[in-house]
Amino acid sequence: MKLQQAGLVRFQPAYQPKSFKDTALGMVATRSFPAIVGTADMMLKTSGVSLIGFEKIGSGHCIAIVRGGISDVRLAVESGVQTAQQFGEYLSSSIIPRPLPNLEVIFPIGSRLSQLVESDSFSRVSNQAIGLLETRGFPAMVGAADAMLKAADVYLTSYETIGDGLCTAIIRGTVANVAMAVEAGMAVAERIGELNAVMVIPRPLDDLENTLPVATCFLEEKPKPLQLPINVKQEEQQLIELPDLAKLPVHIKESL
């Protein structure tokens, strides 16, 4: 079990390329979902790369996929490997310079990439923190989530399963509340089952926010169009004939 906080150093490139041609693809794999989220957070804050997303292949294996200039990707992957090794969950890493379009079409990196190409804005820092608590066993994760919600002012956004019995509860709130909630959840998780890993990310970037799972209850529902009955019969109003005002008697009161 490890309790780590992702670093707060943030690097913003001077120019965000609109085209992803002549760039590289970087991947870092870990055995834990909180570990891969913390690794991705450090990769984003160390170099000018974009997070394409996460890939979960079972048995607890998770991969963070980033994209950017070749030098930026190399720096990000190097930082990600060091972070994953500090967590004790590092598996492997890879850098692919100038991947061909066929590679991007087949592997699950194309949809997120198209959104990044159309976006002109830099990643912003969120005011809320993210807390992740991973257990081996679903009952322990549910019990830890309940304890976290009752211990601090946080809300549960979703949970993630990655195989090998590993389940992760994801909460959000202020840094102080998230840290307090995670501490309470750790005690309950160890009492019910096995606590595997925890992570607190104080200031996540938009790239990380957009790739994390969110429960459907938090997704904004589109307003439904106003439905009116098709067969509506409107009764004709009866016309009332007004009297001729010239023929009306006029009463004049004499003043004393």
C-alpha positions in Angstrom: 0.0 0.0 0.0 1.3 3.4 -0.9 0.1 7.0 -0.3 1.5 9.4 -2.7 0.8 12.9 -4.0 1.4 13.8 -7.6 3.9 16.7 -8.1 2.7 20.2 -8.6 5.3 21.4 -11.1 3.5 22.4 -14.3 5.1 23.1 -17.7 3.1 24.9 -20.4 4.5 24.9 -23.9 4.9 28.2 -25.7 3.0 26.8 -28.7 0.3 24.2 -28.9 0.5 22.4 -32.3 -2.8 22.2 -34.2 -1.4 19.3 -36.3 -0.1 16.1 -34.7 2.0 15.2 -37.7 5.7 14.5 -37.1 5.0 13.9 -33.4 5.5 10.9 -31.1 3.3 8.6 -29.1 4.4 7.7 -25.6 3.1 4.9 -23.3 3.8 4.0 -19.7 2.2 0.9 -18.0 1.6 0.2 -14.4 -0.2 -2.4 -12.3 -2.6 -0.1 -10.5 -5.2 2.5 -11.6 -4.3 5.1 -9.0 -0.6 4.7 -10.0 -1.3 5.3 -13.7 -3.4 8.4 -12.9 -0.6 9.8 -10.8 1.9 8.9 -13.5 -0.1 10.6 -16.2 -0.6 13.7 -14.0 3.2 13.9 -13.6 3.8 13.4 -17.3 1.4 16.3 -18.2 2.9 18.6 -15.6 6.5 17.9 -16.7 6.3 18.3 -20.4 4.1 19.8 -23.1 2.2 16.6 -24.1 -1.5 15.8 -24.4 -3.1 12.8 -22.7 -4.9 10.7 -25.2 -6.4 8.4 -22.6 -6.0 5.2 -20.6 -6.0 1.6 -21.7 -6.9 -1.2 -19.3 -6.0 -4.7 -20.5 -6.9 -6.8 -17.4 -4.9 -8.3 -14.6 -4.5 -4.9 -13.1 -2.4 -3.6 -16.1 -3.1 0.1 -17.1 -1.4 2.2 -19.7 -1.3 6.0 -20.0 -1.0 7.2 -23.7 0.4 10.7 -24.4 1.1 12.6 -27.6 3.3 15.5 -28.5 6.6 16.5 -30.0 9.2 13.8 -29.9 11.4 15.6 -27.3 8.4 16.4 -25.2 7.2 12.8 -25.3 10.6 11.5 -24.4 10.8 13.8 -21.4 7.2 12.9 -20.3 7.8 9.2 -20.6 11.1 9.5 -18.6 9.2 11.4 -15.9 6.4 8.9 -16.0 8.7 5.9 -15.6 10.4 7.5 -12.6 7.0 8.3 -11.0 5.7 4.8 -11.6 8.9 3.3 -10.1 8.5 5.5 -7.0 5.0 4.0 -6.6 6.4 0.5 -7.0 4.0 -0.3 -9.8 6.0 0.2 -13.0 5.7 -2.4 -15.8 6.9 -1.0 -19.1 7.1 2.0 -21.4 7.4 2.8 -25.1 8.0 5.7 -27.4 6.8 5.6 -31.1 8.0 8.5 -33.2 5.7 9.5 -36.1 3.1 6.7 -35.9 1.4 6.0 -39.2 -2.4 6.8 -39.5 -3.3 3.1 -39.7 -1.9 2.7 -36.2 -4.1 5.5 -34.8 -7.2 4.2 -36.6 -6.9 0.7 -35.2 -5.8 1.4 -31.6 -8.1 3.4 -29.3 -6.3 6.7 -29.6 -8.0 8.4 -32.6 -11.2 9.9 -31.1 -9.5 11.8 -28.3 -6.8 12.9 -30.7 -9.3 14.5 -33.1 -10.7 16.5 -30.2 -7.3 17.8 -29.2 -6.5 18.8 -32.8 -9.7 21.0 -32.9 -9.0 22.6 -29.5 -6.8 25.7 -29.4 -6.7 26.2 -25.6 -4.1 25.1 -23.1 -4.9 22.7 -20.3 -6.1 24.5 -17.2 -5.6 23.6 -13.6 -8.7 22.5 -11.7 -9.6 24.0 -8.4 -10.7 20.6 -7.0 -8.5 17.7 -6.0 -9.0 14.1 -7.1 -8.7 11.2 -4.7 -8.4 7.5 -5.7 -8.6 4.6 -3.4 -7.9 1.1 -4.8 -8.8 -2.2 -3.1 -8.6 -5.8 -4.0 -12.3 -6.8 -3.7 -15.5 -4.9 -4.5 -17.0 -4.9 -0.9 -13.9 -3.2 0.5 -14.1 -0.5 -2.2 -17.8 0.1 -1.5 -17.2 0.3 2.2 -14.2 2.6 1.8 -16.3 4.9 -0.5 -19.1 5.1 2.1 -16.5 6.0 4.8 -15.0 8.7 2.6 -18.3 10.3 1.9 -19.2 10.4 5.6 -15.8 11.6 6.7 -15.5 14.8 4.6 -17.3 17.1 2.2 -16.5 15.1 -1.0 -18.5 13.5 -3.7 -18.0 10.1 -5.4 -17.8 10.6 -9.1 -17.2 7.0 -10.3 -15.4 3.8 -9.8 -13.0 1.8 -12.0 -12.3 -2.0 -12.2 -9.1 -3.2 -14.0 -9.1 -6.9 -13.3 -7.3 -9.1 -10.8 -9.9 -8.0 -8.3 -8.7 -4.4 -8.2 -11.4 -1.7 -7.8 -10.8 2.0 -7.5 -13.2 4.6 -6.0 -12.8 8.1 -7.4 -13.7 11.2 -5.3 -13.5 14.9 -5.8 -13.4 17.9 -3.5 -11.0 20.4 -1.9 -7.5 19.1 -1.1 -8.1 19.1 2.6 -11.4 17.2 2.3 -10.0 14.7 -0.2 -7.0 14.0 2.0 -9.2 13.5 5.1 -11.7 11.3 3.2 -8.9 9.1 1.8 -7.4 8.6 5.2 -10.8 7.5 6.5 -11.4 5.2 3.5 -8.0 3.5 4.0 -8.9 2.3 7.5 -12.2 0.9 6.4 -10.7 -0.8 3.3 -8.1 -2.5 5.5 -10.7 -3.7 7.9 -13.0 -5.2 5.2 -10.5 -6.5 2.7 -7.2 -5.5 1.2 -6.0 -2.0 0.5 -3.8 -1.9 -2.6 -3.0 1.8 -3.4 -4.3 5.4 -2.9 -3.6 8.6 -4.7 -4.3 12.3 -4.1 -3.9 14.7 -7.0 -4.2 18.3 -5.7 -4.5 20.2 -9.0 -5.4 18.0 -12.0 -5.1 19.4 -15.5 -8.0 19.4 -17.9 -6.5 16.6 -19.9 -6.5 14.3 -16.9 -10.0 15.5 -15.9 -11.5 14.6 -19.3 -10.0 11.1 -19.4 -11.2 10.0 -16.0 -14.5 8.1 -15.8 -17.6 10.0 -14.6 -20.8 8.4 -13.4 -23.8 8.9 -15.7 -25.7 10.7 -12.9 -23.2 13.6 -13.1 -23.6 14.0 -16.9 -25.7 16.9 -17.9 -28.9 15.7 -19.4 -30.0 17.4 -22.6 -33.3 19.3 -22.2 -36.2 17.5 -23.8 -38.2 19.5 -26.4 -41.6 20.7 -25.3 -44.2 18.2 -26.5 -47.7 19.6 -27.2 -50.7 17.5 -28.1 -51.3 17.2 -31.8 -55.1 17.2 -31.8 -56.0 20.4 -30.1 -59.5 21.8 -30.8 -60.0 25.5 -30.2 -63.5 26.6 -29.7 -64.7 29.6 -31.6 -65.2 32.6 -29.4 -68.7 34.3 -29.6 -68.6 37.8 -30.8 -70.4 40.4 -28.7 -71.9 43.5 -30.4 -71.0 46.7 -28.7 -73.6 49.4 -28.3 -73.5 52.7 -30.2 -71.9 55.1 -27.8 -73.6 58.1 -29.5 -77.0 56.8 -28.4 -76.1 56.2 -24.8 -77.8 58.6 -22.3 -75.4 61.0 -20.6 -76.0 61.9 -17.0 -74.7 65.3 -16.0 -74.4 66.2 -12.4 -74.8 69.8 -11.5 -72.3 71.3 -9.1 -73.6 73.3 -6.2 
